[in-house]
Amino acid sequence: MLSARAFVARSAGSAAAAGRVRQLHRLAAGSAVAQAVGRAQAAGKAQAINKPGLYVGQRGFSAARAHYSAKNAAVAAASKLAQTGAKLDVKKVLVVGSGGLSIGQAGEFDYSGSQAIKALKESSIETVLVNPNIATVQTSHELADHVYFSPVTAEYLEQIIAKERPDGIMLAFGGQTALNCGVQLEKMGVLAKYAVRVLGTPVRTLELSEDRDLFASALKEIGIPVAQSTAVTTVADALAAAAEIKYPVIVRSAYALGGLGSGFAADAAELQALASQSLALSPQILVERSMRGWKEVEYEVVRDSQDNCVTVCNMENFDPLGIHTGDSIVVAPSQTLSDEEYHMLRTAAIRIARHVGLVGECNVQYCLNPDSLEYCVIEMNARLSRSSALASKATGYPLAFVAAKIGLGWTLPELQNNVTQSTTACFEPSLDYVVTKIPRWDLAKFTHVSRDIGSCMKSVGEVMAIGRTFEESLQKAIRSADPSFAGFAPLAGCAPADDAELERMLQNPTDQRLFYLAYAMLERGYSVERLHALTRIDRWFLHKLDNICAMHNALRRPHQTLQTLGRAQLETAKRLGFADAQIARLVSASEDDVRAARRQLGLRPFVKRIDTLAGEVPAPTNYLYTTYNAATDDVAFDERGTMVLGSGVYRIGSSVEFDWCGVSATRALRELGRKTVVVNYNPETVSTDFDECDRLYFDELSYERVRDIYELEGAAGVIVSVGGQLPQNIALRLHRNDVRVLGTSPESIDAAEDRHRFSQILDRIG
């Protein structure tokens, strides 16, 4: 018997009926797959002889651009079969969730786990989910066939396996928790005892990627450079290793989450304290040469069992090495790499994925010397991660979904790109826009907590913004991180007393360094070269910030007013990502006045699609964003859908529970036959999955942007009650400007939110 209560998310009668249907599907598919694929491939090869370049899917195909396959019988047949079953003989799969949210392991695993379950259900495979987090979308009754709200530990998983008897288990969709449990189950002999097959990347590869010493040895076998390092298990060995490597050094923990226990040490005293702390959290640490100040770059790689391999996305940190990726501003695609650097790192990522035996998805992190072609591999995560969710939303490539299908035995050329519906999954996305990710910290809510950021992650959430220029994308991201931020401009609390204090804040990263940069450039006139010397941030990024500052200074010139602001200057400001409210502050006007002025001048944002192929192939995608750096819209506004405002960035007090609310509301509307329009900018969420709604705007949840989208779409109404505090904050203003807010009246919402008005109501009713 289980020691924890199991909650099965369906009735026994429907379970039995569904099981019989699935069994018939499997029997039919199992007997026909080999013959159908063989016939289709033969037809495809014959077609390829006559039309070179159309056939996709031969063994050994790897790492190319998008391949058009609308007329390819082989791919069409294989893609259809991939939706009806598995190549591997599995009928029931256990998906291991991530459990409770924590720093470094949050809503992104709700998204990846939900995608995996969708992929399994599409293939008519019975699913068993283990996740005690009641706030998640993946634990909703309509997704998995069985849901166990029990702890994600090896002991509980063994009992569930004994009861459910799954054929396979997926470990890559529950973060570090699921991975560690899988490794432990393998060592305990549980998987062998119950004949449970690990689907996707094998446990040995997972162990290799997590054990720092084994991973370094594996890379040396294929000539991939790693930082000089030594894996140790005691403090004394750590000190001895550092003496040989020479200080400064960085410590990294094995089997740890979010860089837990990692950090830099400049001398033996710092290392002794850091190593003692790290070894209390992890059985092994790696002491390695510090390359602080180098560029940090990341590649998301997908590989199937037939060695087809693609890099889906490459991302570059705005901050130099020394800050955990989860705490760094990240830009996709990379903006400062040369073509030689890009392909050098891409080739290395593919070689690593093949050498370690990856089957599914991984991310490879590098540090790159900005003054040469010298590089080192930092680490590889052989599972879905927060970066994977970001890469999926940044490119439109459903990494988790594809990884789950690969785990079932399908290959990349046999899977369809669900965004274009005319190309295979064996392609590398092209981006005609810039994506910027900015973390969200809530350090100010705690007393006596250092605001310094480094190799150990502290952020509780992140935002993603899309624009046609870096300036536009960055300013949208800054405002999304906190509605009180106007854009790239100084904050009231980031005004140092003198240059010495300012330089100290620039040299030692904190959660507010971006605003100290703004202060240095706008108030102290620091040059790009001076800031580069202090921060080691690439000059390209600093020059882009300088472009924003130039417009900022032009708008705040003496005697500059809204009336004297010409169309060209206003349009340039909007193309640089300036919000109406931001412009209003600089020209001493109201936001409504700026909005009225730009509308009178015919200035409005255009709606563009994310189609994964930069317009090379027509794609009926519903994945949208707004930009002023365009001249036409990619969609027609004829659906009059109902808008659902998401929760925005995760933060303390507003997390994945509001994503569940938003997704549930959207699904209910669709069941009623209503067209839905979701607005959200959080890449970790299920609500920003393109198949959850009819139109998805990955954009700001500001009054300006929501009203823009409402007017463009001619929306039937806006639902603000399922996204937490952010939508509530703009509800009254939307209502008073003729936006139809559905549900509770914004006047009533305001009465409940305003403590004074609410107190008066209570007094009146006694």
C-alpha positions, 0 to 999 in steps of 0.5 A: 500500500502507498503511504501517501493518498493517491488522487486519480484524476478520472472515474473508474468507468471512463478509465476502463473505456479509455484503456480499451480504446488506447489498446485498440489504437496501439495494436493497430498502430503497432502492426502498421507502423513499420509497413507504413513508414517503409512504404512512405519512405520508399515513396519519399525517396522516389519523389526525391530522385525527381525533386532533389532537396524535398526528401527529409529524414534519411538516417544521419541527417543533422543540423540544417536549416528549415526543410520544407516538406508539405509535398513529402509523403514520407514525412507526412505519413510519419508525422501522422503515425507519430500522433497515434502511437509510440515506436517503442513498446510502451503503453503507460508512462510515468512523468515525474514532476518537480514538486513545490516551487523553489528558486531555480525550479519554478513554473517552467517545469509546469510548462515542460511537464504539461507539454510532455503529457500532451505529447503522450496523450496525442500518441494515445499513451496512458499517463501517470503524473507524480507532483504534489503541487496543487497550483500547477496546470499539469495536475488538472484533471483533464491532462494526465490520466492519473495524478498522484499528489505525493512527494517526489522522492525515490521511496514514494516513486517506487511505491507508485511504480509498484502499483501502476506498473508503467512501461516507461518513465520520463525524468527530463521534465521535472527539473533537478528533483526528477533527475536526482530521483531517477538516478537514485531509482536506478541505483536502488535497482527499482527500474530494473526490478519493475522493467521500467524503461527510461524514455529519452536520455539514459540515466548514465548520461544524466549521471555523466552530465551531473558529475563534474569530474566525469563530464570534464573527462568525457569532454577531454575525450573529444577535445572540447576544452573545459576549465582547469578544474578538480572535483573534490569531496572534502574542504582539504582537497578543495584547498589543495586543488586551488593551490594548484590551479591558483586563485581566484577560483570558482566552486560549482556543486554537483547535483545542485539546483540554481547554482546552489552552493557555488561562488567565487573565492579570491583566497584560501579563507574565502574558499574554506568558508565557501567549500564548507557551505557547498559540501553541506549541500552537495556530495561533490564540488568542482574547484575550477579556474575563474574566468570572470569577465568572459562572455557567457553563451548558451545553446539549446540542443535537440538530438534523437536516437538516430543521431539527427541533431539541431541547435534550436536557439543560442542565447547570450548573457548581457552580463559577463561571466560571474552571474548565474544565467538565471540572474542575468539579462539574456538576449536571443539570438546572440548579438555580439558573436562573430560568425566564426564564434557562433559556428565554433560553439554550435559545432561543439554543442552538437559534438557534446550531445552526440558524445554523451548519448543525449536523446531529447533536449539539453543546454550547453553553457560556455564562457568565451574569451572576448579577445580571442577564440578561446572558450571553455564549457561551463556545464551541460544540463541533460534535461529541460531547464528554465533556459529551455522554456525561454528558448521555446517561447523565444523561437516558437519551437516546442522543445518539451513536446518534441523531446517527449516525442523523441523519448517515444522513439520518433526522430526529428525528420518524422515529427512535424513543426506544429507552428508552420504545419508544413516543415519538420521538427528537424530544423533550426529556427530563424529569428527576425526579432530580438528577445530579452529576458530580465530576472525578477528579484524580491530581495527588497522584501527581506531585511539584512539580505545582500542584494549582490548577485553572483553564481548562486541564483536569487531571482524568483521569476523572469520576463521575456520581451520581443522587439525588432531592435534590442533597444525596444526589446530591452525597454519592454522587458524592464517595464514588464519586470515591474510596472513602477519601472519606466524603462531604461532610466535611473530609479530614485533609490539608485542615486549614489553620493559620489563617483566612488560609490557609483563605480563600486555599484557598477563593478559589483553586480546587484539586482539594481545594476541596470539602473546604476548604468542608467544613472551613470550614463544619463546623470554623470555622462559616463562614456561607453569605454569607461563603463566597459572598463568597469563592468566588462559588459560588451561595448555593443550592448553599451552602445545600444543603451547609449542610443536610448540615452540620446533619445532620453536627453532629446526628450527632456531638453528645456522647452521641449513639450508635447506640442513641439514634438514632431512626428519623426521624433515621436516615432523614433522614440517609440521604435526605441521602446519608449512607452507613452508614460515614459515620454509623458514624464520627459515632456511634462504631459499626461500619458493620455495626452501622449496617446492622443497625440500619437494616434492623431499622427497615425502612430500605432504598434503593428502586430507581427508573428513568431513563425520560427522561420522568419517568414521563409515559409507561410505559417498560420501561427497565432503567436504574436507580438507588437512593435513599432519597427514595422509597416504592416500587420501579419494578421487580420483583426476579424475574430473579435475574441475575448481577452484574458490578461495573464499574471505576468512575472512570478514574484512572491505572492503571485505565482503559478496559481494564477497561470492555472486560473488563466489557463482554466478561464481560456479553456472554458471560453474555448469550450463555449465556442468563444475566440480567445486572446491571451496577453502575457509575457512570462516564458515559464507559463502554460498560458503562453503556450501557443496551443492554449488559445486562439491568439497569444500576444507575448507582450506587456500587461500595461494599460497602454499595450492592453488598450492597443491590443483591445482596439486592434482586435475589436475584442468582445471584452477583457477578463482581468480577474484571473491574473492576480494583482497586475490586471486588477491594477489597470482594470478601473482605468480600462473601464473608464476609457470605454474598455469592456471589462467582463465579470465583476465591475472595476468600480467594485474591484476598486472599492474592495482594493481601496482600504478606505472605501472598503472600510466605509462599505463595511461601516454602512452594512454594519 
